[in-house]
Amino acid sequence: MDAIVYTQIKTSIKRALNIDLEHYKDEQMKRRLDSWLVRTHIETWKDYFQLLSTDQTELERFRNYLTINVTEFFRDPTRWDLVRQDILPYLIKNSKASHPVVGGLKLWSAGCSIGTEAYTMAILMDEAAPTQKYSILATDLDRGALLKARSRGPYSQEDIRSLSLSQRHKYLTPTAPYHAVENLQKNIHFQEQNLITDRFETGFDLIVCRNVVIYFTTEAKDVLYAKFSAALRPGGVLFVGGTEIISSAAKFGLQNFGISFYKKA
Ligand SMILES: C[S@@+](CC[C@H](N)C(=O)[O-])C[C@H]1O[C@@H](n2cnc3c(N)ncnc32)[C@H](O)[C@@H]1O
């Protein structure tokens, strides 16, 4: 795909979906777009955008593809074990010591996709700190994903594969298609949000932002990490994806707190 076509596509995507591809890495995005057009069996991008202007279902399919909302419960289980064993006890202690908040721990699943990450956090709280008050903000820019998150599913066999039998029994409906039980949602607030352009709330104890920034440009990541740091309260923790490293964490007032975790100084 040449540069002129890509620029035109970016403009059309901004107009049709309000997603700004300027913040995503060019080469990966071009490859994704090329393979999407091949799959649609439509010859030109002009024809495809013509179709998008009249076909709402196709528009949603395209949005889902672009935002890549692959996820699952307890994705990367060993890292979630660390949250259970180390991070959560630390956060509870830190919050009690410095400012006992009326609403309890303030948690955020940033780029929550279809909700599995936020429900994972709710399961963890229920199991590891059942008397601890907390709230979870769960945000994404993908409306289709948020709709599924708010409906608590349906979740596939792959989505739930890391849940133990007893967790399935307690937190999911008994038969496929699986839904999270209603009770799990009571402290979660799902909200549409673009991490790059929208303003953030503040005072978070834990921000979980995993497998979201992989296609972001370095500049977009820098802006985001600075915003995350400002959104954390002192001593608050940012939990990133397994392959994600914030190389100049200190620049954002963050310090390494074990693999995948950064603490606000
Ligand atoms: C691969 S999923 C990750 C879901 C979950 N965090 C996990 O690790 O399982 C990436 C999610 O990031 C969302 N996303 C991508 N760019 C975003 C942006 N600029 N603002 C908000 N969400 C974004 C996508 O819509 C998608 O649902």
The ligand as an ORCA input file, in Angstrom:
! r2SCAN-3c Opt
* xyz 0 1
  C      -5.996     -7.215     22.610
  S      -7.264     -6.377     23.489
  C      -6.661     -6.534     25.147
  C      -7.756     -6.803     26.133
  C      -7.258     -7.017     27.567
  N      -6.588     -5.841     28.070
  C      -6.361     -8.224     27.658
  O      -5.147     -8.088     27.781
  O      -6.876     -9.348     27.603
  C      -6.908     -4.679     23.078
  C      -8.064     -3.745     23.362
  O      -7.563     -2.418     23.324
  C      -8.563     -1.591     22.782
  N      -7.952     -0.363     22.281
  C      -7.086     -0.216     21.236
  N      -6.777      1.090     21.076
  C      -7.451      1.763     22.053
  C      -7.552      3.145     22.393
  N      -6.895      4.081     21.713
  N      -8.367      3.481     23.433
  C      -9.054      2.532     24.124
  N      -8.997      1.219     23.845
  C      -8.208      0.837     22.810
  C      -9.172     -2.441     21.702
  O     -10.459     -1.987     21.352
  C      -9.166     -3.819     22.323
  O     -10.391     -4.138     22.918
*
